[in-house]
Amino acid sequence: MNNLLHHICGLTVVLLVWMVSSATAQTPPAPPSAAQAATPPSAGQPEERLAPAELDTIIVTASKLEESVSQTANAVTVLSQEEIVQRQTTDVFEQLREVPGMTFVSSGGRGGVTSLFTRGGESDHNLILIDGVKVNQAGGAFNFNDLTTLGVGRIEVVRGPQSALYGSDAMSSVIQLLTPRGQGPARVALGFRMGNPDTFEERAGVSGGTSLYGYNLAIGRVDSEGLLSINNDFSNTTLAARFDLDPHDTLHLMTTVRYIDSRFHFPTSSGDRIDRRDNMLDPRAYTDSRRLILGPRAVYQPAAWWRHSLQLGLLYDWQTYRDPQDEGIDFEAYVSRDRQYRVSADYSSDFFLPVLHDISPVFTLGGSVESEHYDQKTTFGGLVASRNAQSFYSQLRLAWRDTLFVTSGFRVDDAFTYGTHVNPRASAAFVLPGLNTKLRGGYSRGLKAASFYENFSDSAFSRGDPNLKPEESKSWELGVDQPLNLAGLDATLSLTWFSSTHKNLIAYTFTEAPAPTFLNVERTRSRGLEAGARASLPYGFSARGSYTYLETTVLDGPASGAYAKGGPLIRRPKHVGSLTLNYAGARLNANFHLYLKGNVSEYSFASGGSVLHDGYERADIALSWLLFEERWGMRALTLEGKVKNLFDADYQEIVNFSSAETTFMTGFRAEF
């Protein structure tokens, strides 16, 4: 590995010399900027008929460059705004269930803690970006419970470790939500839906723009009574906005803002099926969550061969947990207030070098800095801590005759808590002439820093270790993508094999003070296959599906707990699949979605180990009818209706936590 790094560093120096000496010898065409790339409308904008994501879709997350899906060597999935509208999806995680390799678990009804496990990794191994801004909590944790599709024009998912570009937290995947630029005359969209259990959803948006500026603003509200009769309400207000300014052909300025304010009342932490039986549901416990995400960005391209990008980011996260004392249920009242923020800056310089022997090279140099602060106050004490990190990264992308595409690079991260680490990656894709079959493969490494609590906690219950190593992963993958065009059938099939190992995983251990309770003691392995398919069929029909087979093994772990050496990882099913069928007519759109999850290992406190938990199948159906267009001052009025859990499946995503029975939603979407 050291020899590989030496070769990469040497190649970097050679390319710098080549760049300076030959940049003016030949001027290649300027690539499309992020502002120029076509983007679909947001959920706050009127619906437009967009083509489903296919191999010619342009993405930016895989390499931070605009590239076609047909040319990337990564396992990627793109979810369009049209697909979100067809399924009438409000919660982002419900749409992401279609992505191969991903499994979500939620503790109970709407608003409960919702976690993602990708390719056998931990739930804090997924980097979440909103318009380039990292929104994970320090240490990688992210709760999907209040993240909605409001203002989302496209979701890009890159599976596998991506720390060579993105640093900490990109251990298993990178998920980026992109807000589109407002274009054209001012447009207004209003939406309203209602259903059981006492659920209401409202949305409003306005967008527009010219070649000089663009604006896109949307606001949404969700209220739901919850599936339990005691203390299970959920509410969420989200504001999403994007503003663009292009004062010159060479300069693009953009700012995105997202603010989320939610409250979730939960009567149980151990499972309602236990607490209901024992009359122990808590009537007053709740959590308030607020997040502010701000992402100014500037792109300056003084020459066709040279582009500068500067991405700034601010994440401000407030969490308040209150549990007043209730006789017979609580030992005493408890309050916890957590406040954390992250300020970051990422600069990159892209060099679009001259074509040589039909090889088109793009060379990227970049660096980033971030500062994180954490302030916790609880009934029993608190914690205040700060830390920072800085990095340098480099990437080379080579394209030969639209046939061979090679990407390599590395990133050096230097952090206050875990020191200096290098993460390389290399990937390649080859398109077979005539067949258009794309063969791809790659190797990558990832890392994740400890959380503030794991580093610095000091209480009667736990003691952190400021010298914890970062969690690390190594992954290989091989894949094939095959487009098909036969007699009205336009389809894309994909298959990916992957193998990943994770080491230095941090676990809570039972030790006596003053020894730390958080230690790097776990090591795991995951292997599997991911299959995906998309097809545009005759007569307005389309289909997409995914299937994942996953094997996980605990290679090493603590003597007790959920990680039994030689056993499988909990909450990672061997089999997960989904199928979506859609019909798009002149007025009617009908969408049927089926999600299947196999049996899975779950931890049981009663037995002190893992138990086999039943899987389930859940079906949803969504219908919309265009009532009219261009009438009474409205551009369009559409009637919507959705049924979730169509066949009333009785299932638990987490042992002893109930899931919702059949729910109905109906409403309208108006465009002005």
Stockholm file with secondary structure:
# STOCKHOLM 1.0

chainA/1-672         MNNLLHHICGLTVVLLVWMVSSATAQTPPAPPSAAQAATPPSAGQPEERLAPAELDTIIVTASKLEESVSQTANAVTVLSQEEIVQRQTTDVFEQLREVPGMTFVSSGGRGGVTSLFTRGGESDHNLILIDGVKVNQAGGAFNFNDLTTLGVGRIEVVRGPQSALYGSDAMSSVIQLLTPRGQGPARVALGFRMGNPDTFEERAGVSGGTSLYGYNLAIGRVDSEGLLSINNDFSNTTLAARFDLDPHDTLHLMTTVRYIDSRFHFPTSSGDRIDRRDNMLDPRAYTDSRRLILGPRAVYQPAAWWRHSLQLGLLYDWQTYRDPQDEGIDFEAYVSRDRQYRVSADYSSDFFLPVLHDISPVFTLGGSVESEHYDQKTTFGGLVASRNAQSFYSQLRLAWRDTLFVTSGFRVDDAFTYGTHVNPRASAAFVLPGLNTKLRGGYSRGLKAASFYENFSDSAFSRGDPNLKPEESKSWELGVDQPLNLAGLDATLSLTWFSSTHKNLIAYTFTEAPAPTFLNVERTRSRGLEAGARASLPYGFSARGSYTYLETTVLDGPASGAYAKGGPLIRRPKHVGSLTLNYAGARLNANFHLYLKGNVSEYSFASGGSVLHDGYERADIALSWLLFEERWGMRALTLEGKVKNLFDADYQEIVNFSSAETTFMTGFRAEF
#=GR chainA/1-672 SS CHHHHHHHHHHHHHHHHHHHHHTTTCCCCCCCCTTTSCCCCCTTSCCCCCCCCCTTCEESTTTSSCEETTTCCSCEEEEEHHHHHHHTCCBHHHHHTTSTTEEEEESSSTTSCEEEEETTCCTTCEEEEETTEECSCTTSCCCGGGCBCTTCCEEEEEESCCHHHHCTTTTSEEEEEECCCCCEEEEEEEEEEEETTTEEEEEEEEEEECSSEEEEEEEEEEEECCSSSSSCCEEEEEEEEEEEEEEETTEEEEEEEEEEEEEEECSCSSCHHHHTTTTCCCSSCEEEEEEEEEEEEEEEEEETTEEEEEEEEEEEEEEEEEECCCTTTCSSCEEEEEEEEEEEEEEEEEEECCCBTTEEEEEEEEEEEEEEEEEEEETTEEEEEEEEEEEEEEEEEEEETTTEEEEEEEEEEEETTTEEEEEEEEEEEEECTTTCCEEEEEEEEEEECCCHHHHHCBSSSCBCCTTCCCEEEEEEEEEEEEEEEETTEEEEEEEEEEEEEEEEEEEECCCCTTSCSEEEEEEEEEEEEEEEEEEECGGGEEEEEEEEEEEEEEEECCSSSSCCTTSCCTTCCSEEEEEEEEEECSSEEEEEEEEEECCEEEEETTTTEEEEECCEEEEEEEEEEEEEEEETTEEEEEEEEEEESTTCCCCCSSTTCCCCCCEEEEEEEEEC
#=GC SS_cons         CHHHHHHHHHHHHHHHHHHHHHTTTCCCCCCCCTTTSCCCCCTTSCCCCCCCCCTTCEESTTTSSCEETTTCCSCEEEEEHHHHHHHTCCBHHHHHTTSTTEEEEESSSTTSCEEEEETTCCTTCEEEEETTEECSCTTSCCCGGGCBCTTCCEEEEEESCCHHHHCTTTTSEEEEEECCCCCEEEEEEEEEEEETTTEEEEEEEEEEECSSEEEEEEEEEEEECCSSSSSCCEEEEEEEEEEEEEEETTEEEEEEEEEEEEEEECSCSSCHHHHTTTTCCCSSCEEEEEEEEEEEEEEEEEETTEEEEEEEEEEEEEEEEEECCCTTTCSSCEEEEEEEEEEEEEEEEEEECCCBTTEEEEEEEEEEEEEEEEEEEETTEEEEEEEEEEEEEEEEEEEETTTEEEEEEEEEEEETTTEEEEEEEEEEEEECTTTCCEEEEEEEEEEECCCHHHHHCBSSSCBCCTTCCCEEEEEEEEEEEEEEEETTEEEEEEEEEEEEEEEEEEEECCCCTTSCSEEEEEEEEEEEEEEEEEEECGGGEEEEEEEEEEEEEEEECCSSSSCCTTSCCTTCCSEEEEEEEEEECSSEEEEEEEEEECCEEEEETTTTEEEEECCEEEEEEEEEEEEEEEETTEEEEEEEEEEESTTCCCCCSSTTCCCCCCEEEEEEEEEC
//
